[in-house]
């Protein structure tokens, strides 16, 4: 049975929680150990243990913009300037704090917050939350297998002539910095694919897809090829035309095994990037 249920997204970590924290595995309605051999026609049921709440996470009642929601998943459009998760500097009003406030207002039985994907504080766009540990486990596997597709819109400096290009450059930490990344031979292979949407007076709007998920990947790759993001204080510090990097997660696609369907979400370009494009048309 262990092999069977792990093939359906139950991880070893979750199996341990089921065993030691009040969950159950049943075969044909009877409690059973996971080392049992299954026969054709057996019905397996997994009962998840009650999850502890994020008691250390404070509640924010700032509303969230919901793009998609069902009993297992929540997709939110994060505004720029909001951290994805609480930290020393942003302990009370990260996106996680806001989602906790939403869960409380909805009186959901499970108040545990499972953030699956994250965005930099000054990047706007789509972020996925799982509503329980099993859903989180399923999406973590999709992240590992790179089957969750995220597509970004980015405004970069300079007019790019190519309609389509790919970047294969390794990314690693800048020595002595916890934040900054760079292209470096000892880094991890990173692959970015981009399409030109339109050319502005001295800038280009790109549609960008990540084939790996390195920290600051788009920002580092675009800086390395000579087209840094507009407004990027870390990788384009001389540009102050936007108060944040012009990067937005506009599309997100993942597989929902509970409904056996592909979920595709979209978030329109935010007002600040729209305004910048209008002001900088040829």
C-alpha positions in Angstrom: 0.0 0.0 0.0 2.9 2.4 0.7 4.0 2.4 -2.9 0.4 2.9 -4.1 -0.4 5.9 -1.9 2.9 7.5 -2.5 2.2 7.3 -6.2 -0.8 9.5 -5.5 1.2 12.3 -3.9 1.5 11.2 -0.3 5.1 11.9 0.7 7.1 10.0 3.4 6.9 13.1 5.6 3.1 13.1 5.4 3.0 9.3 5.9 4.8 9.8 9.2 2.4 12.5 10.3 -0.5 10.2 9.4 1.0 7.4 11.5 2.0 9.5 14.6 -0.4 12.4 14.7 -3.8 10.9 14.5 -4.3 10.0 10.9 -5.4 6.6 9.4 -4.9 4.4 6.4 -7.8 2.1 5.6 -8.3 -0.7 3.1 -12.0 -1.5 2.3 -13.0 0.4 5.4 -10.7 -1.4 7.8 -7.6 0.2 9.5 -4.4 -1.2 7.9 -0.7 -0.8 8.0 1.0 0.7 4.9 3.1 -2.5 4.4 0.0 -4.4 3.4 -0.1 -6.0 0.0 -3.1 -4.8 -2.0 -5.4 -6.9 -4.2 -7.2 -5.8 -7.3 -10.4 -4.0 -6.4 -9.2 -2.9 -2.9 -10.4 0.6 -1.9 -7.8 2.6 -0.1 -8.7 5.6 2.1 -6.3 8.0 3.8 -7.5 10.1 6.7 -5.3 13.1 7.3 -4.5 14.2 10.9 -5.7 17.6 12.2 -3.2 20.2 11.3 -1.7 22.6 13.9 -2.5 26.2 13.2 0.2 28.8 12.4 -0.2 30.3 15.9 3.0 32.4 15.4 1.6 34.1 12.4 -0.3 37.3 13.2 -3.6 38.1 11.4 -3.9 40.9 8.8 -7.4 41.9 7.7 -6.2 43.6 4.5 -8.4 42.0 1.8 -6.8 39.7 -0.8 -7.6 39.5 -4.5 -8.7 35.9 -5.1 -8.1 34.7 -8.7 -9.1 31.0 -8.1 -10.4 29.0 -5.1 -11.7 25.5 -4.5 -11.6 23.2 -1.4 -8.0 22.4 -2.0 -6.3 25.4 -3.6 -6.2 29.2 -3.4 -4.6 31.4 -6.0 -4.1 35.1 -5.0 -2.9 38.1 -7.0 -0.2 39.7 -4.8 0.4 43.4 -5.1 3.9 44.8 -5.4 5.3 46.0 -2.1 3.9 43.1 -0.1 6.2 40.3 1.1 5.1 36.7 0.4 5.9 35.4 3.9 6.4 37.1 7.3 10.0 38.1 8.2 11.7 40.3 10.8 10.9 43.4 8.7 7.4 42.3 7.5 6.0 40.4 10.4 2.4 41.6 10.4 1.2 42.3 6.8 2.8 39.8 4.4 0.6 37.9 2.0 0.6 34.9 4.4 -0.8 37.2 7.2 -3.5 38.4 4.8 -4.5 34.9 3.8 -4.7 33.9 7.5 -7.1 36.8 8.0 -9.2 35.6 5.1 -9.3 32.0 6.4 -10.5 33.3 9.8 -13.2 35.4 8.3 -14.4 32.4 6.2 -14.3 30.2 9.4 -12.4 27.4 7.6 -11.9 24.3 9.7 -8.3 24.1 8.7 -6.5 27.4 9.5 -3.0 26.2 8.6 -1.4 28.3 5.9 0.5 26.4 3.1 2.2 28.8 0.7 3.4 26.9 -2.3 4.9 29.5 -4.6 6.5 32.8 -3.6 7.3 36.1 -5.3 9.9 38.8 -4.3 8.3 41.6 -2.3 8.4 44.0 -5.2 7.2 41.5 -7.8 3.4 41.4 -8.4 1.2 38.6 -9.5 0.0 35.1 -8.9 0.8 33.0 -5.8 -0.6 29.5 -5.0 -1.7 28.4 -1.5 -2.6 24.8 -0.7 -5.5 24.4 1.8 -4.2 21.2 3.5 -1.0 19.2 3.8 -1.9 16.7 1.1 -2.6 19.4 -1.5 0.7 21.0 -0.5 2.5 17.7 -1.0 0.9 17.2 -4.4 2.0 20.7 -5.6 5.5 20.3 -4.1 6.0 17.3 -6.3 4.8 19.3 -9.4 7.3 22.0 -8.5 10.1 19.4 -8.2 9.0 17.9 -11.6 8.8 21.4 -13.1 5.2 20.8 -14.3 3.8 24.0 -12.7 4.1 26.7 -15.4 4.6 30.3 -14.4 4.7 33.1 -17.1 5.8 36.6 -16.3 5.5 40.0 -18.0 8.7 42.1 -17.6 9.7 45.5 -18.9 13.5 45.6 -19.6 15.9 48.4 -20.6 16.8 48.5 -24.3 15.0 47.5 -27.4 15.4 43.7 -28.0 15.3 42.8 -31.7 14.8 39.1 -31.3 11.2 37.9 -31.2 12.2 34.8 -29.1 15.3 33.8 -27.2 16.5 31.5 -24.4 19.1 32.0 -21.7 21.2 29.2 -20.3 23.4 30.6 -17.6 24.3 29.3 -14.1 23.2 31.4 -11.1 24.8 31.5 -7.6 25.1 33.7 -4.6 27.3 36.8 -4.6 29.9 36.2 -2.0 29.2 38.1 1.2 25.6 38.7 0.3 22.5 36.9 1.6 20.3 38.5 -1.1 22.2 39.2 -4.3 22.7 36.6 -7.0 25.0 36.5 -10.1 25.9 34.5 -13.1 28.8 32.3 -12.0 30.4 29.1 -13.3 29.9 27.4 -9.9 26.2 28.2 -9.8 23.2 26.1 -10.6 22.0 25.7 -14.2 19.2 28.2 -14.9 17.1 28.4 -18.0 14.9 31.3 -19.0 12.8 31.6 -22.2 11.4 34.9 -23.4 9.2 36.3 -26.2 9.0 40.0 -27.2 5.5 41.3 -26.7 6.2 44.9 -27.9 9.0 47.4 -28.2 8.7 50.8 -26.5 10.8 53.9 -27.1 13.9 52.6 -25.2 12.5 49.5 -23.5 10.9 46.1 -24.3 7.9 44.3 -22.8 8.7 40.6 -22.6 6.7 37.5 -21.9 9.0 35.3 -19.8 8.8 31.6 -18.8 11.1 30.0 -16.2 12.3 26.4 -16.8 14.2 26.4 -13.5 13.3 28.3 -10.3 16.4 30.1 -9.1 16.2 33.1 -6.8 16.0 36.3 -8.8 16.4 34.3 -12.0 14.7 36.7 -14.4 16.4 39.7 -12.8 19.9 38.2 -13.0 19.6 36.7 -16.5 18.2 40.0 -18.0 20.9 42.0 -16.3 23.6 39.6 -17.6 22.5 40.0 -21.2 22.5 43.8 -20.9 18.7 44.3 -20.5 18.1 44.7 -16.8 14.5 45.2 -15.5 13.2 48.7 -15.3 13.1 49.9 -11.6 15.2 47.0 -10.3 17.0 48.6 -7.3 19.3 45.6 -6.9 20.4 44.8 -10.5 19.7 48.1 -12.2 20.3 50.7 -9.4 20.7 53.7 -11.6 17.1 53.4 -13.0 14.5 55.1 -10.8 11.7 55.3 -13.4 9.6 52.8 -11.4 9.6 52.4 -7.6 9.9 48.6 -8.0 11.1 46.1 -10.6 8.8 45.9 -13.6 8.0 42.2 -13.1 4.6 40.5 -12.9 3.6 36.9 -12.7 0.7 37.0 -15.1 -0.1 33.3 -15.8 0.0 30.1 -13.7 -0.9 26.6 -14.7 -1.0 23.5 -12.5 -2.7 20.1 -12.4 -5.5 19.5 -9.9 -5.5 15.7 -9.1 -8.6 16.0 -7.0 -10.7 17.2 -9.9 -8.6 15.7 -12.6 -8.2 19.0 -14.4 -5.7 21.6 -15.4 -6.1 24.9 -13.6 -5.1 28.0 -15.5 -5.0 31.4 -13.8 -4.3 34.9 -15.2 -3.7 38.2 -13.5 -3.8 41.4 -15.7 -0.9 43.8 -15.9 -1.0 46.1 -12.8 -1.6 49.8 -13.1 1.9 51.0 -12.6 3.3 48.8 -15.4 0.4 49.7 -17.7 1.1 53.4 -17.0 4.8 53.0 -17.7 4.1 51.4 -21.0 1.7 54.1 -22.1 4.2 56.8 -21.2 7.0 55.2 -23.1 5.4 54.1 -26.3 7.3 55.1 -29.5 
